[in-house]
Amino acid sequence: LTKDQSSSIDLIIASDVVFLASMLNSLLNTVEALFKESASNNPSLILSFQRRDAKDGEESVAFTTVKGVIAAVEERGWKLDCLAWRPVTVRKETDGVVTDDKSEVFVFEMKPQ
């Protein structure tokens, strides 16, 4: 786009792209830049992710946590709504043994205010 053109981004959808904690701020920085350039009055990000922090819980350094998502969004002054939450069964393989494990999937809507 040229300076005379403006984009109009109303909705960005991202699924399972922030499983590592280091990915979250990069995604939010990119979305924030797109929102600032958008001519839309009410852009939003729909983000879904599966909880992967079961071993370390909310103190996980490696994996994105629900607490981490909430903190990152609040730090930007954005509005956050949880649109959906579901428990899921995930098949895991450890040392050649496949087992079923419990996890959760969240869908959040984030908007600048």
PLY file of the C-alpha trace (Angstrom):
ply
format ascii 1.0
element vertex 113
property float x
property float y
property float z
element edge 112
property int vertex1
property int vertex2
end_header
0.00 0.00 0.00
1.08 3.55 -0.63
0.76 6.40 1.85
-2.39 7.51 0.05
-4.02 4.14 0.47
-5.29 2.80 3.75
-5.98 -0.79 4.62
-9.03 -1.81 6.52
-8.38 -4.79 8.74
-11.45 -5.73 10.74
-10.44 -9.16 11.97
-7.26 -11.19 12.33
-7.59 -14.88 13.19
-4.63 -16.80 14.64
-4.76 -20.41 15.81
-2.08 -22.23 17.80
0.68 -19.76 16.87
1.87 -18.78 20.36
2.55 -22.11 22.06
6.03 -20.87 23.02
6.08 -17.88 25.37
8.65 -16.13 23.17
6.11 -16.00 20.32
3.38 -14.07 22.14
4.85 -10.56 22.18
6.06 -10.87 18.59
2.54 -11.74 17.47
0.97 -8.94 19.51
3.54 -6.41 18.22
2.71 -7.38 14.63
-1.03 -7.22 15.24
-0.68 -3.86 17.00
1.21 -2.44 14.01
-1.48 -3.71 11.63
-4.24 -2.25 13.82
-2.50 1.16 13.86
-2.32 1.17 10.06
-5.90 0.00 9.64
-8.72 2.34 8.72
-11.12 0.09 10.64
-12.74 1.60 13.72
-12.99 -1.65 15.63
-10.35 -4.22 14.61
-9.97 -7.38 16.65
-7.74 -10.42 16.99
-9.26 -13.84 17.55
-6.58 -16.04 19.11
-6.94 -19.69 19.97
-4.31 -21.73 21.70
-3.91 -25.01 23.50
-2.53 -24.96 27.02
0.86 -26.68 27.03
2.08 -25.57 30.45
0.70 -28.54 32.39
4.07 -29.63 33.78
5.09 -26.20 35.12
1.61 -24.65 35.37
1.24 -20.88 35.20
4.92 -20.50 36.13
6.06 -22.07 32.84
8.95 -20.20 31.29
8.84 -22.02 27.96
5.15 -22.21 27.16
2.49 -19.53 26.79
0.19 -19.49 29.78
-3.29 -18.06 30.19
-1.88 -15.68 32.80
0.81 -14.64 30.29
-1.76 -13.88 27.58
-3.87 -11.82 29.98
-0.84 -9.88 31.25
0.45 -9.14 27.72
-2.96 -7.87 26.58
-3.52 -5.78 29.71
-0.04 -4.27 29.33
-1.11 -2.93 25.93
-4.37 -1.57 27.34
-6.44 -3.80 25.09
-9.79 -5.37 25.88
-9.78 -9.16 26.31
-12.75 -11.53 26.22
-12.62 -15.31 26.51
-15.03 -16.51 23.82
-14.62 -20.21 24.47
-12.82 -22.76 26.60
-12.88 -26.51 26.16
-11.09 -29.43 27.79
-9.43 -31.66 25.21
-7.66 -35.01 25.17
-4.23 -34.94 23.57
-2.27 -37.99 22.49
1.35 -37.85 23.65
4.27 -40.10 22.93
7.03 -40.54 25.50
9.78 -43.10 24.92
7.64 -44.87 22.33
4.61 -45.15 24.62
1.46 -43.32 23.49
-0.86 -42.03 26.21
-3.86 -39.74 26.42
-3.35 -36.51 28.35
-5.75 -33.75 29.34
-5.33 -30.19 28.14
-7.43 -27.11 27.41
-8.11 -24.94 24.38
-8.97 -21.25 24.71
-10.36 -18.76 22.20
-9.81 -15.10 23.06
-10.91 -11.91 21.36
-8.54 -8.96 21.77
-9.27 -5.37 20.78
-7.45 -2.09 21.21
-9.43 0.39 23.33
0 1
1 2
2 3
3 4
4 5
5 6
6 7
7 8
8 9
9 10
10 11
11 12
12 13
13 14
14 15
15 16
16 17
17 18
18 19
19 20
20 21
21 22
22 23
23 24
24 25
25 26
26 27
27 28
28 29
29 30
30 31
31 32
32 33
33 34
34 35
35 36
36 37
37 38
38 39
39 40
40 41
41 42
42 43
43 44
44 45
45 46
46 47
47 48
48 49
49 50
50 51
51 52
52 53
53 54
54 55
55 56
56 57
57 58
58 59
59 60
60 61
61 62
62 63
63 64
64 65
65 66
66 67
67 68
68 69
69 70
70 71
71 72
72 73
73 74
74 75
75 76
76 77
77 78
78 79
79 80
80 81
81 82
82 83
83 84
84 85
85 86
86 87
87 88
88 89
89 90
90 91
91 92
92 93
93 94
94 95
95 96
96 97
97 98
98 99
99 100
100 101
101 102
102 103
103 104
104 105
105 106
106 107
107 108
108 109
109 110
110 111
111 112
